[in-house]
Amino acid sequence: MTCRVEPIRDEHIASFYAVLDGVARERRYLAMLEAPPLEDIRSFTKRMMDAGLPRLVALDGDEVVGWCDLDVRLRETLKHSAILGMGVARSYRGRGIGMQLMERTLLQARQKGITRIELMVRVDNERAKKLYDKAGFVVEGLLRRYMRVDGEYYDGYLLAILL
């Protein structure tokens, strides 16, 4: 199955919110356990859209089933770098959607002059780690006790790619 990958638009925000919340509530992939309120997501997303930052969604029809986005650092000395965030709805994983999103996001990053992208991933998230390896990310460090969920600690990797 192939989904369309395109920049997020206003009409996608509610559906994006739903998939973000769904992935967060799985309690193992994101650094949040549930999505912030919809209006906060709407406001933040619109600010990022206005800034022209890569914010892509995978669509099955009109439904957002995944996303990949970059948040550029604000300090002058770090503006060449960005932090990548992404997720795919559980029922759509394993279909190549993550790689579609990643490839388009990296292309847009290059076009924007971003030369370093980093992310954090839990050590036990082997599927995501394989995706990031395939895309060219490398491990730059181990983040001990990176996340704590329900009283249990999880290590993470700091990954980066230089464009």
C-alpha positions as semicolon CSV with decimal commas, in nm:
position;residue;x (nm);y (nm);z (nm)
1;M;0,000;0,000;0,000
2;T;0,128;0,342;-0,092
3;C;0,015;0,652;0,086
4;R;0,049;1,005;-0,044
5;V;0,315;1,210;0,130
6;E;0,261;1,583;0,127
7;P;0,312;1,893;0,339
8;I;0,065;1,923;0,624
9;R;-0,223;2,162;0,563
10;D;-0,481;2,314;0,795
11;E;-0,737;2,048;0,709
12;H;-0,494;1,773;0,820
13;I;-0,433;1,903;1,172
14;A;-0,720;1,723;1,349
15;S;-0,628;1,393;1,183
16;F;-0,258;1,454;1,261
17;Y;-0,356;1,513;1,622
18;A;-0,538;1,178;1,632
19;V;-0,242;0,978;1,502
20;L;0,002;1,168;1,726
21;D;-0,215;1,092;2,028
22;G;-0,249;0,727;1,926
23;V;0,128;0,678;1,894
24;A;0,192;0,866;2,220
25;R;-0,057;0,648;2,410
26;E;0,139;0,339;2,309
27;R;0,383;0,463;2,576
28;R;0,704;0,357;2,404
29;Y;0,782;0,565;2,096
30;L;0,746;0,932;2,185
31;A;0,866;1,146;2,472
32;M;0,501;1,214;2,562
33;L;0,231;0,982;2,690
34;E;-0,052;1,166;2,517
35;A;-0,078;1,451;2,272
36;P;-0,108;1,805;2,407
37;P;-0,451;1,965;2,364
38;L;-0,567;1,994;2,004
39;E;-0,559;2,374;2,008
40;D;-0,194;2,369;2,124
41;I;-0,108;2,130;1,841
42;R;-0,299;2,347;1,594
43;S;-0,118;2,664;1,705
44;F;0,227;2,501;1,708
45;T;0,174;2,335;1,369
46;K;0,058;2,659;1,208
47;R;0,365;2,841;1,343
48;M;0,591;2,574;1,194
49;M;0,401;2,583;0,863
50;D;0,437;2,963;0,850
51;A;0,811;2,925;0,914
52;G;0,837;2,697;0,611
53;L;0,980;2,405;0,806
54;P;0,945;2,051;0,668
55;R;0,626;1,905;0,817
56;L;0,505;1,614;0,610
57;V;0,216;1,377;0,655
58;A;0,134;1,040;0,500
59;L;-0,228;1,025;0,391
60;D;-0,457;0,732;0,324
61;G;-0,738;0,916;0,153
62;D;-0,790;1,218;0,376
63;E;-0,669;1,043;0,694
64;V;-0,324;1,119;0,834
65;V;-0,153;0,787;0,910
66;G;0,199;0,916;0,973
67;W;0,413;1,226;0,996
68;C;0,772;1,343;0,983
69;D;0,882;1,692;1,075
70;L;1,183;1,902;1,162
71;D;1,220;2,165;1,429
72;V;1,511;2,395;1,353
73;R;1,719;2,522;1,641
74;L;1,673;2,889;1,720
75;R;2,019;2,994;1,837
76;E;2,230;3,148;1,563
77;T;2,514;2,899;1,613
78;L;2,274;2,602;1,578
79;K;2,043;2,715;1,297
80;H;2,209;2,473;1,056
81;S;2,068;2,182;1,259
82;A;1,725;2,040;1,331
83;I;1,553;1,778;1,542
84;L;1,350;1,515;1,361
85;G;1,021;1,378;1,491
86;M;0,811;1,112;1,326
87;G;0,555;0,842;1,380
88;V;0,329;0,605;1,191
89;A;-0,008;0,473;1,310
90;R;0,021;0,117;1,441
91;S;-0,197;-0,040;1,170
92;Y;0,016;0,118;0,894
93;R;0,362;0,014;1,016
94;G;0,582;-0,217;0,812
95;R;0,458;-0,084;0,476
96;G;0,743;0,155;0,389
97;I;0,555;0,468;0,494
98;G;0,825;0,570;0,742
99;M;1,093;0,558;0,470
100;Q;0,872;0,755;0,230
101;L;0,831;1,024;0,494
102;M;1,201;1,018;0,587
103;E;1,326;1,050;0,228
104;R;1,101;1,348;0,153
105;T;1,190;1,518;0,482
106;L;1,565;1,479;0,423
107;L;1,525;1,616;0,070
108;Q;1,340;1,922;0,200
109;A;1,602;1,967;0,473
110;R;1,879;1,978;0,210
111;Q;1,679;2,231;0,010
112;K;1,648;2,449;0,321
113;G;2,023;2,434;0,387
114;I;1,996;2,220;0,699
115;T;2,321;2,026;0,734
116;R;2,267;1,831;1,056
117;I;1,959;1,643;1,176
118;E;1,939;1,461;1,504
119;L;1,688;1,255;1,694
120;M;1,654;1,035;1,999
121;V;1,518;0,681;1,990
122;R;1,472;0,426;2,266
123;V;1,725;0,144;2,255
124;D;1,444;-0,114;2,249
125;N;1,277;0,043;1,942
126;E;1,455;-0,184;1,696
127;R;1,219;-0,118;1,403
128;A;1,279;0,257;1,417
129;K;1,653;0,209;1,466
130;K;1,667;0,000;1,145
131;L;1,480;0,272;0,956
132;Y;1,719;0,541;1,080
133;D;2,023;0,325;0,998
134;K;1,891;0,269;0,645
135;A;1,838;0,645;0,602
136;G;2,201;0,712;0,702
137;F;2,174;0,817;1,065
138;V;2,456;0,709;1,297
139;V;2,465;0,664;1,674
140;E;2,647;0,951;1,842
141;G;2,578;0,853;2,199
142;L;2,391;0,648;2,454
143;L;2,144;0,837;2,671
144;R;2,118;0,641;2,993
145;R;1,775;0,654;3,159
146;Y;1,655;0,865;2,868
147;M;1,286;0,798;2,934
148;R;1,084;0,694;3,235
149;V;0,745;0,536;3,174
150;D;0,533;0,394;3,455
151;G;0,835;0,403;3,687
152;E;1,062;0,209;3,449
153;Y;1,367;0,367;3,288
154;Y;1,467;0,319;2,924
155;D;1,797;0,406;2,760
156;G;1,801;0,588;2,429
157;Y;2,035;0,659;2,142
158;L;2,122;1,003;2,012
159;L;2,138;0,965;1,633
160;A;2,242;1,218;1,371
161;I;2,291;1,252;0,999
162;L;2,506;1,511;0,827
163;L;2,370;1,637;0,496
